[in-house]
């Protein structure tokens, strides 16, 4: 059972790490001004929208910008806290994971 828990912790760590990196660097471009991001990231977002036709990212409807702000203000800090909790072996990882779920 201990090995399963460690595997689950590793999977959660990778997931939260992905969210902690992608949310501010990629999703943040929808809600924040473009000039604060490096040109490489802006070009990556432009390529993504052209390659996959993601109209939400390219057209930025108001409801989607609101959802991105919720992600940046609530989900992103929770993912960073969860990364710390997993790495430090804190018992409150269960709480932050539940908060992430709902």
Contact map, one row per residue, 1 for C-alpha under 8 A:
111110000000000000000000000000000000000000000000000000000000000000000000000000000000000000000000000000
111111000000000000000000000000000000000000000000000000000000000000000000000000000000000000000000000000
111111100000000000000000000000000000000000000000000000000000000000000000000000000000000000000000000000
111111110000000000000000000000000000000000000000000000000000000000000000000000000000000000000000000000
111111111000000000000000000000000000000000000000000000000000000000000000000000000000000000000000000000
011111111100000000000000000000000000000000000000000000000000000000000000000000000000000000000000000000
001111111110000000000000000000000000000000000000000000000000000000000000000000000000000000000000000000
000111111111000000000000000000000000000000000000000000000000000000000000000000000000000000000000000000
000011111111100000000000000000000000000000000000000000000000000000000000000000000000010000000000000000
000001111111110000000000000000000000000000000000000000000000000000000000000000000000000000000000000000
000000111111111000000000000000000000000000000000000000000000000000000000000000000000000000000000000000
000000011111111100000000000000000000000000000000000000000000000000000000000000000000000000000000000000
000000001111111110000000000000000000000000000000000000000000000000000000000000000110010000000000000000
000000000111111111000000000000000000000000000000000000000000000000000000000000000000000000000000000000
000000000011111111100000000000000000000000000000000000000000000000000000000000000000000000000000000000
000000000001111111110000000000000000000000000000000000000000000000000000000000110110000000000000000000
000000000000111111111000000000000000000000000000000000000000000000000000000000110010000000000000000000
000000000000011111111100000000000000000000000000000000000000000000000000000000000000000000000000000000
000000000000001111111110000000000000000000000000000000000000000000000000000100100000000000000000000000
000000000000000111111111000000000000000000000000000000000000000000000000000110110000000000000000000000
000000000000000011111111100000000000000000000000000000000000000000000000000000000000000000000000000000
000000000000000001111111111000000000000000000000000000000000000000000000000000000000000000000000000000
000000000000000000111111111100000000000000000000000000000000000000000011000100000000000000000000000000
000000000000000000011111111110000000000000000000000000000000000000000001000100000000000000000000000000
000000000000000000001111111110000000100010000000000000000000000000000000000000000000000000000000000000
000000000000000000000111111111000000000010001000000000000000000000000000000000000000000000000000000000
000000000000000000000111111111100000000000000000000000000000000000010000000000000000000000000000000000
000000000000000000000011111111110000000000000000000000000000000000010001000000000000000000000000000000
000000000000000000000001111111111100100001000000000000000000000000000000000000000000000000000000000000
000000000000000000000000011111111000000000000000000000001001000010010000000000000000000000000000000000
000000000000000000000000001111111000000000000000000000000000000010011000000000000000000000000000000000
000000000000000000000000000111111101000000000000000000000000000000000000000000000000000000000000000000
000000000000000000000000000011111111100000000000000000000000000000000000000000000000000000000000000000
000000000000000000000000000010011111100001000000000000000000000000000000000000000000000000000000000000
000000000000000000000000000000001111110000000000000000000000000000000000000000000000000000000000000000
000000000000000000000000000000011111110000000000000000000000000000000000000000000000000000000000000000
000000000000000000000000100010001111111011000000000000000000000000000000000000000000000000000000000000
000000000000000000000000000000000011111111000000000000000000000000000000000000000000000000000000000000
000000000000000000000000000000000000111111100000000000000000000000000000000000000000000000000000000000
000000000000000000000000000000000000011111110000000000000000000000000000000000000000000000000000000000
000000000000000000000000110000000000111111111000000000000000000000000000000000000000000000000000000000
000000000000000000000000000010000100111111111100000000000000000000000000000000000000000000000000000000
000000000000000000000000000000000000001111111110000000000000000000000000000000000000000000000000000000
000000000000000000000000000000000000000111111111000000000000000000000000000000000000000000000000000000
000000000000000000000000010000000000000011111111100000000000000000000000000000000000000000000000000000
000000000000000000000000000000000000000001111111110000000100000000000000000000000000000000000000000000
000000000000000000000000000000000000000000111111111000000000000000000000000000000000000000000000000000
000000000000000000000000000000000000000000011111111111000000000000000000000000000000000000000000000000
000000000000000000000000000000000000000000001111111111101100000000000000000000000000000000000000000000
000000000000000000000000000000000000000000000111111111000000000000000000000000000000000000000000000000
000000000000000000000000000000000000000000000011111110000000000000000000000000000000000000000000000000
000000000000000000000000000000000000000000000001111111000000000000000000000000000000000000000000000000
000000000000000000000000000000000000000000000001111111100000000000000000000000000000000000000000000000
000000000000000000000000000000000000000000000001110111111100000000000000000000000000000000000000000000
000000000000000000000000000000000000000000000000100011111111000000000000000000000000000000000000000000
000000000000000000000000000000000000000000000000000001111111100100000000000000000000000000000000000000
000000000000000000000000000001000000000000000000100001111111000000000000000000000000000000000000000000
000000000000000000000000000000000000000000000100100001111111000000000000000000000000000000000000000000
000000000000000000000000000000000000000000000000000000111111100000000000000000000000000000000000000000
000000000000000000000000000001000000000000000000000000111111110110000000000000000000000000000000000000
000000000000000000000000000000000000000000000000000000010011111110000000000000000000000000000000000000
000000000000000000000000000000000000000000000000000000000001111111000000000000000000000000000000000000
000000000000000000000000000000000000000000000000000000000000111111100000000000000000000000000000000000
000000000000000000000000000000000000000000000000000000010001111111110000000000000000000000000000000000
000000000000000000000000000001100000000000000000000000000001111111111000000000000000000000000000000000
000000000000000000000000000000000000000000000000000000000000011111111100000000000000000000000000000000
000000000000000000000000000000000000000000000000000000000000001111111110000000000000000000000000000000
000000000000000000000000001101100000000000000000000000000000000111111111000000000000000000000000000000
000000000000000000000000000000100000000000000000000000000000000011111111100000000000000000000000000000
000000000000000000000000000000000000000000000000000000000000000001111111111000000000000000000000000000
000000000000000000000010000000000000000000000000000000000000000000111111111100000000000000000000000000
000000000000000000000011000100000000000000000000000000000000000000011111111110000000000000000000000000
000000000000000000000000000000000000000000000000000000000000000000001111111110000000000000000000000000
000000000000000000000000000000000000000000000000000000000000000000000111111111000000000000000000000000
000000000000000000000000000000000000000000000000000000000000000000000111111111100000000000000000000100
000000000000000000110011000000000000000000000000000000000000000000000011111111110000000000000000000000
000000000000000000010000000000000000000000000000000000000000000000000001111111111000000000000000000000
000000000000000000000000000000000000000000000000000000000000000000000000011111111100000000000001001100
000000000000000110110000000000000000000000000000000000000000000000000000001111111110000000000000000100
000000000000000110010000000000000000000000000000000000000000000000000000000111111111000000000000000000
000000000000000000000000000000000000000000000000000000000000000000000000000011111111100000000001000000
000000000000100100000000000000000000000000000000000000000000000000000000000001111111110000001001100000
000000000000100110000000000000000000000000000000000000000000000000000000000000111111111000000000000000
000000000000000000000000000000000000000000000000000000000000000000000000000000011111111100000000000000
000000000000000000000000000000000000000000000000000000000000000000000000000000001111111111111000000000
000000001000100000000000000000000000000000000000000000000000000000000000000000000111111111001000000000
000000000000000000000000000000000000000000000000000000000000000000000000000000000011111111000000000000
000000000000000000000000000000000000000000000000000000000000000000000000000000000001111111000000000000
000000000000000000000000000000000000000000000000000000000000000000000000000000000000111111100000000000
000000000000000000000000000000000000000000000000000000000000000000000000000000000000111111111000000000
000000000000000000000000000000000000000000000000000000000000000000000000000000000000100011111100000000
000000000000000000000000000000000000000000000000000000000000000000000000000000000000100001111111000000
000000000000000000000000000000000000000000000000000000000000000000000000000000000100110001111111100000
000000000000000000000000000000000000000000000000000000000000000000000000000000000000000000111111110000
000000000000000000000000000000000000000000000000000000000000000000000000000000000000000000011111111000
000000000000000000000000000000000000000000000000000000000000000000000000000001001100000000011111111100
000000000000000000000000000000000000000000000000000000000000000000000000000000000100000000001111111110
000000000000000000000000000000000000000000000000000000000000000000000000000000000000000000000111111111
000000000000000000000000000000000000000000000000000000000000000000000000000001000000000000000011111111
000000000000000000000000000000000000000000000000000000000000000000000000001001100000000000000001111111
000000000000000000000000000000000000000000000000000000000000000000000000000000000000000000000000111111
000000000000000000000000000000000000000000000000000000000000000000000000000000000000000000000000011111
